[in-house]
Amino acid sequence: MNSEGRVKGRVQSPEKRVKNFLEVELGYNKEEALKEASRCLQCKNPRCVTGCPVNIRIPEFIHAIKEDNLELAYEIIKSSSSLPAVCGRVCPQERQCESMCVRGLKGDAIAIGALERYVADYALENNLVETKKIKKNGKKVAIVGSGPSGLTCAGELAKNGFDVTIYEVLQKAGGVLTYGIPEFRLPKRIVESEVNNLIKLGVTIKTDVPVGNAITLDTLEKEYDAVFIGSGAGLPKFMGIEGESANGVFSANEILTRINLMKAYESNSKTPIKKGKVAYIIGGGNVAMDAVRSVKRLGSEAHLMYRRSEEELPARKMEVMHAKEEGIIFDTLLNPKRILTDENNNVVGMEVVNMELLPEVEGQRREVKEVEGSEHVVNCDMVVMALGTSPNHGSLKGSNIKITDKGLILVDGTKTSLKNVYAGGDAVTGSATVILAMEAGKKAAKEIIESFNK
């Protein structure tokens, strides 16, 4: 049994990767994967499985890797997860399955995410598909949105005999996987491959269809036996401070969408982004980290401004580490007061204020307050707001579906106030992680299946 520490995967060097949008982490090769898999204790009561929102049978697929049976490993993972190549890259395993790993109590947890990616990439490279013959049940389900919750729901339903049609407002399927997460973290060929696997299962995907305008939710209710709403949360939040309408102020959504969907970083792009000399990204989550690392690759001096300390950063530790290696400047315990502009309404700087942490309160996030008299000006010509998102319920136009006072779709489980209409993911919870959206899609599929088995 291998009692050594975690096997480190290969990565692009910081010097090279800050000049391109190619994937940073290169994944395990066979030797590395076998060595890491050999560290797994094969616990009789695997806590790691309970830490996984979609309950992948982790020890079983790792054992299959040890036996060099990657076809079986893939089959085990796919029985629980519709998007393994995605999850292996972007799931916060350190807070979920890996945080429950017994190995992690006295050392390094098993690199579950890296091993999942190894198996999924092997499957994609060798064109492994599910070969089980599916018996159709004659029921039709419409899915609004092709993000992680919609794709997961579609996969689960298709495997159980439903005819599934996904309606996507943008020109490419994938939702946040396609337009929100940068290429250097999640290559779009991976998303396309996972989407193509669903198409092979029989899922129909209709892009460029804005539900609520081109077709209404009411029409979908009449034409399908059930509807799942997985429209996500794509409406960016701003601070409401002076100067936010200036030239050079962006939302992280706009920056990432233009880079991912429109290739705005290419020299011949039809939708180029203004490349700031000094750019400040406001926020501390994974989206903020994606935005600041993207802006760095555009050639800017890139700063991450966060009102709490580095210890409170909600972004994944791996992304924080990569950002530091790439030369991102972390300005913590700092917050904008107003954005300064010139006579042409171009950004020329920000007035900011120092923050200090308040005493800890058990079970609550550490709060901060402004340091009186600490206001000062920082020079910059680009500001990107990465403060979270909220749902844009354009797809619900004309319907009587109930919404909470926070603007989220009201559900009981995943069932909405409308008959045979279900919802899950960010449209229900507000912005969260990919895996939690997948969990919601899987739960909705289960509830839809059960509703027809009564």
C-alpha positions as CSV (number, residue, x, y, z in Angstrom):
1,M,0.0,0.0,0.0
2,N,1.3,3.4,-0.9
3,S,1.7,5.5,2.2
4,E,3.4,8.5,0.4
5,G,1.8,11.9,0.0
6,R,-0.5,12.9,-2.9
7,V,0.9,12.5,-6.4
8,K,1.2,16.0,-7.9
9,G,-0.2,16.4,-11.4
10,R,1.6,18.1,-14.2
11,V,0.8,21.8,-14.9
12,Q,1.9,24.4,-17.4
13,S,4.6,26.7,-16.0
14,P,3.3,30.1,-14.8
15,E,5.6,31.8,-17.2
16,K,4.0,30.1,-20.2
17,R,0.4,29.9,-19.2
18,V,-0.1,33.6,-18.5
19,K,0.5,34.1,-22.2
20,N,-2.1,31.7,-23.4
21,F,-5.6,30.3,-22.6
22,L,-4.6,26.7,-22.8
23,E,-5.5,24.4,-19.9
24,V,-3.3,24.9,-16.8
25,E,-3.6,21.5,-15.2
26,L,-2.5,18.7,-17.6
27,G,-3.8,15.8,-15.6
28,Y,-2.3,12.4,-14.6
29,N,-0.6,10.0,-16.9
30,K,-1.1,6.3,-16.3
31,E,1.8,5.9,-14.0
32,E,0.8,8.8,-11.8
33,A,-2.9,7.7,-11.7
34,L,-2.0,4.2,-10.7
35,K,0.3,5.5,-8.0
36,E,-2.3,7.8,-6.6
37,A,-5.0,5.2,-6.8
38,S,-2.9,2.8,-4.7
39,R,-3.1,5.3,-1.8
40,C,-6.8,4.6,-1.4
41,L,-7.6,2.6,1.7
42,Q,-10.8,1.2,0.2
43,C,-12.8,2.0,3.4
44,K,-15.7,-0.3,4.2
45,N,-17.8,2.8,5.1
46,P,-16.5,5.3,2.6
47,R,-17.1,8.8,4.0
48,C,-16.0,10.3,0.6
49,V,-19.2,9.0,-1.1
50,T,-21.3,10.9,1.4
51,G,-19.3,14.0,0.7
52,C,-20.1,13.8,-3.0
53,P,-23.4,15.7,-3.9
54,V,-24.1,13.1,-6.6
55,N,-22.8,10.1,-4.6
56,I,-20.2,8.7,-7.0
57,R,-19.1,5.3,-5.8
58,I,-15.5,6.6,-5.3
59,P,-13.7,3.6,-3.8
60,E,-15.1,1.4,-6.5
61,F,-13.9,3.5,-9.4
62,I,-10.5,4.0,-7.8
63,H,-10.2,0.2,-7.3
64,A,-11.0,-0.2,-11.0
65,I,-8.2,2.2,-11.8
66,K,-5.8,0.1,-9.7
67,E,-6.9,-2.9,-11.8
68,D,-6.2,-0.9,-14.9
69,N,-9.8,-1.4,-15.9
70,L,-10.7,2.1,-17.0
71,E,-13.8,1.0,-18.9
72,L,-15.3,-0.3,-15.6
73,A,-14.1,2.8,-13.8
74,Y,-16.0,5.0,-16.3
75,E,-19.1,2.9,-16.1
76,I,-19.1,3.3,-12.3
77,I,-18.7,7.0,-12.4
78,K,-21.3,7.5,-15.2
79,S,-23.9,5.6,-13.2
80,S,-23.9,8.6,-10.8
81,S,-22.5,11.5,-12.8
82,S,-23.5,12.8,-16.2
83,L,-20.4,15.1,-16.6
84,P,-17.3,13.4,-15.2
85,A,-14.8,15.2,-17.3
86,V,-16.3,18.5,-16.1
87,C,-16.5,17.6,-12.5
88,G,-13.0,16.2,-12.4
89,R,-11.8,19.7,-13.3
90,V,-14.1,22.3,-11.6
91,C,-15.7,20.6,-8.6
92,P,-14.5,21.9,-5.2
93,Q,-13.5,18.4,-4.1
94,E,-11.4,19.8,-1.3
95,R,-14.6,20.9,0.4
96,Q,-16.6,17.8,-0.5
97,C,-15.5,14.3,-1.1
98,E,-11.8,14.9,-0.4
99,S,-12.6,16.7,2.9
100,M,-14.2,13.4,4.1
101,C,-11.3,11.2,3.0
102,V,-9.8,9.2,5.9
103,R,-6.3,9.7,4.4
104,G,-6.7,13.4,4.9
105,L,-7.0,13.1,8.7
106,K,-3.2,12.6,9.0
107,G,-1.9,13.6,5.6
108,D,-3.0,14.2,2.1
109,A,-6.5,13.2,1.0
110,I,-6.7,11.1,-2.1
111,A,-6.8,13.2,-5.3
112,I,-10.3,12.1,-6.1
113,G,-11.0,14.9,-8.6
114,A,-7.8,14.2,-10.5
115,L,-8.5,10.5,-10.7
116,E,-12.1,11.2,-11.9
117,R,-10.6,13.4,-14.6
118,Y,-8.1,10.7,-15.6
119,V,-10.9,8.2,-16.2
120,A,-13.2,10.6,-18.0
121,D,-10.5,11.9,-20.3
122,Y,-9.6,8.3,-21.2
123,A,-13.3,7.7,-22.0
124,L,-13.4,10.8,-24.2
125,E,-10.2,10.0,-26.0
126,N,-11.3,6.4,-26.6
127,N,-14.9,7.3,-27.5
128,L,-16.4,5.2,-24.8
129,V,-20.2,5.5,-24.7
130,E,-23.0,3.9,-22.7
131,T,-24.0,0.9,-24.7
132,K,-27.0,-0.2,-22.6
133,K,-30.1,-0.4,-24.8
134,I,-32.7,2.1,-23.6
135,K,-36.4,1.2,-23.7
136,K,-38.5,4.3,-24.4
137,N,-41.4,5.0,-22.1
138,G,-43.3,7.4,-24.4
139,K,-43.0,10.4,-22.1
140,K,-41.5,13.7,-23.2
141,V,-39.7,16.2,-21.1
142,A,-38.6,19.8,-22.0
143,I,-35.6,21.3,-20.2
144,V,-35.0,25.1,-20.1
145,G,-31.3,25.8,-20.1
146,S,-28.3,23.6,-20.9
147,G,-26.1,24.4,-17.9
148,P,-25.0,21.7,-15.5
149,S,-28.4,21.2,-13.9
150,G,-30.2,20.9,-17.3
151,L,-27.6,18.6,-18.8
152,T,-27.6,16.4,-15.7
153,C,-31.4,16.2,-15.6
154,A,-31.5,15.4,-19.4
155,G,-28.9,12.6,-19.0
156,E,-30.7,10.9,-16.1
157,L,-34.1,11.1,-17.9
158,A,-32.7,9.9,-21.2
159,K,-31.2,6.8,-19.5
160,N,-34.6,6.1,-18.1
161,G,-36.4,6.1,-21.4
162,F,-37.7,9.7,-21.7
163,D,-37.6,11.7,-24.9
164,V,-35.8,14.9,-23.8
165,T,-35.5,18.2,-25.5
166,I,-33.3,21.0,-24.2
167,Y,-34.0,24.6,-25.1
168,E,-30.9,26.9,-24.8
169,V,-31.0,30.7,-25.4
170,L,-27.3,31.0,-26.5
171,Q,-25.8,29.6,-29.7
172,K,-23.9,26.9,-27.8
173,A,-25.0,24.4,-25.2
174,G,-23.3,24.2,-21.8
175,G,-24.5,27.3,-20.0
176,V,-21.9,28.5,-17.5
177,L,-19.6,25.6,-18.5
178,T,-19.3,27.1,-21.9
179,Y,-19.5,30.9,-21.3
180,G,-18.5,31.3,-17.7
181,I,-15.5,29.1,-17.0
182,P,-12.3,30.0,-18.9
183,E,-10.6,27.7,-21.3
184,F,-7.6,27.4,-19.1
185,R,-9.7,25.7,-16.4
186,L,-12.3,23.9,-18.6
187,P,-11.5,23.5,-22.3
188,K,-14.6,23.9,-24.4
189,R,-13.8,20.6,-26.3
190,I,-14.4,18.8,-23.0
191,V,-17.9,20.5,-22.6
192,E,-18.7,19.7,-26.3
193,S,-17.7,16.1,-25.8
194,E,-19.9,15.7,-22.7
195,V,-22.8,17.4,-24.6
196,N,-22.3,15.1,-27.6
197,N,-22.5,12.1,-25.3
198,L,-25.9,13.2,-24.2
199,I,-26.9,13.6,-27.9
200,K,-25.8,10.0,-28.4
201,L,-28.2,9.1,-25.6
202,G,-31.0,10.6,-27.7
203,V,-31.2,14.1,-26.1
204,T,-32.3,16.8,-28.5
205,I,-30.7,20.2,-28.0
206,K,-32.2,23.3,-29.6
207,T,-30.0,26.4,-29.3
208,D,-30.8,30.1,-30.0
209,V,-34.3,29.6,-28.5
210,P,-35.2,32.1,-25.8
211,V,-37.9,30.5,-23.8
212,G,-40.3,33.2,-22.7
213,N,-40.1,34.9,-26.2
214,A,-39.7,32.4,-29.0
215,I,-41.7,29.8,-27.1
216,T,-43.5,30.2,-23.8
217,L,-43.4,28.1,-20.7
218,D,-47.2,27.7,-21.1
219,T,-46.6,26.2,-24.5
220,L,-44.0,23.8,-23.2
221,E,-46.4,22.7,-20.4
222,K,-49.0,21.8,-23.1
223,E,-46.6,20.0,-25.4
224,Y,-44.6,18.0,-22.9
225,D,-45.4,15.7,-20.1
226,A,-43.0,17.6,-17.7
227,V,-40.8,20.6,-17.8
228,F,-37.5,21.2,-15.9
229,I,-36.3,24.8,-15.5
230,G,-32.5,25.0,-15.1
231,S,-32.0,28.5,-16.4
232,G,-29.3,29.4,-14.0
233,A,-28.4,32.8,-12.6
234,G,-26.9,35.0,-15.2
235,L,-27.8,38.5,-14.1
236,P,-24.7,40.3,-12.7
237,K,-24.7,42.2,-9.5
238,F,-23.1,45.7,-9.0
239,M,-22.3,47.7,-6.0
240,G,-24.4,50.8,-6.8
241,I,-21.4,53.2,-6.3
242,E,-20.6,56.3,-8.2
243,G,-18.9,55.8,-11.6
244,E,-20.2,52.2,-12.3
245,S,-21.5,53.3,-15.7
246,A,-18.1,54.6,-16.9
247,N,-16.2,53.3,-19.9
248,G,-13.9,50.5,-18.6
249,V,-16.3,49.1,-16.0
250,F,-17.5,45.5,-16.7
251,S,-19.2,42.7,-15.1
252,A,-17.3,39.4,-14.8
253,N,-20.1,37.8,-16.8
254,E,-19.4,40.1,-19.8
255,I,-15.7,39.6,-19.7
256,L,-15.9,35.8,-19.4
257,T,-18.7,35.4,-22.0
258,R,-16.8,37.5,-24.6
259,I,-13.6,35.6,-24.0
260,N,-15.2,32.1,-23.9
261,L,-17.9,32.4,-26.5
262,M,-16.5,35.1,-28.8
263,K,-12.8,34.5,-28.4
264,A,-12.3,38.2,-27.6
265,Y,-8.6,37.6,-26.7
266,E,-7.7,36.7,-30.3
267,S,-6.1,39.5,-32.3
268,N,-8.7,39.3,-35.1
269,S,-11.7,39.0,-32.8
270,K,-14.9,40.8,-34.0
271,T,-15.7,41.6,-30.3
272,P,-12.4,42.6,-28.8
273,I,-12.2,43.6,-25.1
274,K,-10.6,46.9,-24.1
275,K,-7.4,45.7,-22.5
276,G,-6.7,47.8,-19.4
277,K,-3.2,48.7,-18.3
278,V,-4.2,48.3,-14.7
279,A,-7.3,46.3,-13.9
280,Y,-9.0,45.7,-10.6
281,I,-11.4,42.7,-10.2
282,I,-13.8,43.2,-7.2
283,G,-14.7,40.0,-5.4
284,G,-13.2,36.8,-4.0
285,G,-15.1,33.8,-5.4
286,N,-14.2,31.5,-8.2
287,V,-15.8,33.8,-10.8
288,A,-13.6,36.6,-9.6
289,M,-10.5,34.3,-9.8
290,D,-11.5,33.3,-13.3
291,A,-11.9,37.0,-14.3
292,V,-8.7,38.2,-12.8
293,R,-6.6,35.4,-14.3
294,S,-8.3,36.0,-17.7
295,V,-7.5,39.7,-17.6
296,K,-3.9,38.9,-16.7
297,R,-3.7,36.8,-19.9
298,L,-5.0,39.8,-21.8
299,G,-1.9,41.7,-20.7
300,S,-3.1,43.8,-17.8
301,E,-1.5,44.4,-14.4
302,A,-4.2,42.4,-12.6
303,H,-5.4,43.1,-9.1
304,L,-7.9,41.2,-7.0
305,M,-9.7,43.5,-4.5
306,Y,-11.5,41.7,-1.7
307,R,-13.0,43.3,1.4
308,R,-12.1,40.4,3.8
309,S,-8.7,38.8,4.4
310,E,-7.2,36.1,2.3
311,E,-8.2,33.5,4.8
312,E,-11.9,34.3,4.0
313,L,-11.5,34.0,0.2
314,P,-14.3,31.7,-0.9
315,A,-12.5,30.7,-4.1
316,R,-10.9,27.3,-4.3
317,K,-7.4,27.1,-2.8
318,M,-6.0,25.6,-6.0
319,E,-7.2,28.6,-8.0
320,V,-5.8,31.0,-5.4
321,M,-2.4,29.3,-5.6
322,H,-2.4,29.3,-9.4
323,A,-3.3,33.0,-9.4
324,K,-0.5,33.9,-7.1
325,E,1.9,31.9,-9.3
326,E,0.7,33.9,-12.3
327,G,1.5,37.2,-10.7
328,I,-2.0,38.3,-9.7
329,I,-1.8,41.0,-7.0
330,F,-4.1,40.4,-4.0
331,D,-5.4,43.6,-2.4
332,T,-7.4,42.2,0.6
333,L,-9.2,44.2,3.3
334,L,-9.9,46.9,0.7
335,N,-13.2,48.0,-0.8
336,P,-14.3,50.5,-3.5
337,K,-16.1,53.7,-2.5
338,R,-16.4,55.3,-6.0
339,I,-15.0,55.0,-9.5
340,L,-13.1,58.0,-10.8
341,T,-13.5,59.1,-14.4
342,D,-12.1,61.7,-16.8
343,E,-14.1,64.2,-18.9
344,N,-14.8,61.4,-21.5
345,N,-16.2,59.1,-18.8
346,N,-13.3,56.8,-18.9
347,V,-12.0,55.1,-15.8
348,V,-8.9,56.7,-14.3
349,G,-8.9,55.3,-10.8
350,M,-10.9,54.3,-7.7
351,E,-11.4,55.8,-4.3
352,V,-11.1,52.9,-1.9
353,V,-11.2,52.3,1.8
354,N,-9.4,50.0,4.1
355,M,-11.4,47.4,6.0
356,E,-10.9,45.6,9.3
357,L,-12.2,42.2,10.4
358,L,-14.7,42.2,13.3
359,P,-14.5,39.5,16.0
360,E,-15.5,36.0,14.9
361,V,-19.0,34.8,15.6
362,E,-19.3,31.0,15.7
363,G,-21.2,29.6,12.7
364,Q,-21.1,32.9,10.8
365,R,-19.0,34.4,8.1
366,R,-16.4,36.9,9.4
367,E,-17.8,40.5,9.0
368,V,-15.8,43.6,8.3
369,K,-16.1,47.4,8.8
370,E,-14.5,50.4,7.2
371,V,-11.4,51.9,8.8
372,E,-12.3,55.5,9.4
373,G,-10.2,58.0,7.6
374,S,-8.4,55.4,5.5
375,E,-9.9,56.5,2.1
376,H,-7.3,56.7,-0.7
377,V,-7.1,56.6,-4.5
378,V,-5.7,53.7,-6.6
379,N,-4.9,54.3,-10.3
380,C,-6.5,52.0,-12.8
381,D,-8.3,52.1,-16.2
382,M,-10.4,48.9,-15.9
383,V,-12.7,47.7,-13.2
384,V,-14.5,44.3,-13.2
385,M,-17.3,43.5,-10.8
386,A,-17.4,39.9,-9.7
387,L,-19.9,40.1,-6.9
388,G,-22.2,37.2,-7.7
389,T,-25.2,36.8,-9.9
390,S,-29.0,36.5,-9.6
391,P,-31.5,34.7,-11.8
392,N,-32.9,36.4,-14.9
393,H,-36.4,35.0,-15.2
394,G,-37.1,35.9,-18.8
395,S,-38.0,32.3,-19.5
396,L,-40.9,32.6,-17.0
397,K,-42.5,35.5,-18.8
398,G,-46.3,35.1,-18.9
399,S,-46.4,32.3,-16.4
400,N,-47.9,32.3,-12.9
401,I,-45.0,30.4,-11.4
402,K,-44.3,31.4,-7.8
403,I,-41.1,33.3,-6.9
404,T,-39.6,33.9,-3.5
405,D,-39.1,37.3,-2.0
406,K,-35.4,36.9,-3.0
407,G,-36.3,36.4,-6.6
408,L,-35.7,32.7,-6.7
409,I,-38.1,30.0,-8.1
410,L,-40.1,28.6,-5.2
411,V,-39.9,24.8,-5.0
412,D,-41.0,21.9,-2.8
413,G,-38.1,19.5,-3.4
414,T,-37.7,20.4,-7.1
415,K,-41.4,20.8,-7.8
416,T,-42.6,24.3,-8.6
417,S,-46.1,25.8,-8.1
418,L,-47.1,24.7,-11.6
419,K,-48.3,21.2,-12.3
420,N,-45.5,19.0,-13.8
421,V,-43.0,21.8,-13.8
422,Y,-39.8,21.3,-11.9
423,A,-36.8,23.6,-11.2
424,G,-33.3,23.4,-9.8
425,G,-29.8,24.9,-9.8
426,D,-29.0,28.5,-9.5
427,A,-32.5,29.6,-10.6
428,V,-33.6,28.1,-7.3
429,T,-30.7,28.6,-5.0
430,G,-28.9,31.6,-6.4
431,S,-25.3,31.3,-7.8
432,A,-23.6,28.1,-6.5
433,T,-21.2,25.5,-7.7
434,V,-21.4,23.3,-10.8
435,I,-21.8,20.1,-8.7
436,L,-24.6,21.5,-6.6
437,A,-26.5,22.4,-9.8
438,M,-25.9,18.8,-11.0
439,E,-27.2,17.5,-7.8
440,A,-30.4,19.5,-8.3
441,G,-30.8,18.2,-11.9
442,K,-30.3,14.7,-10.7
443,K,-32.9,15.1,-7.9
444,A,-35.4,16.7,-10.3
445,A,-35.0,13.8,-12.8
446,K,-35.6,11.3,-9.9
447,E,-38.8,13.2,-8.9
448,I,-40.0,13.3,-12.5
449,I,-39.4,9.6,-12.9
450,E,-41.2,8.8,-9.7
451,S,-44.2,11.0,-10.7
452,F,-44.8,8.7,-13.7
453,N,-44.3,5.5,-11.7
454,K,-47.0,6.2,-9.2
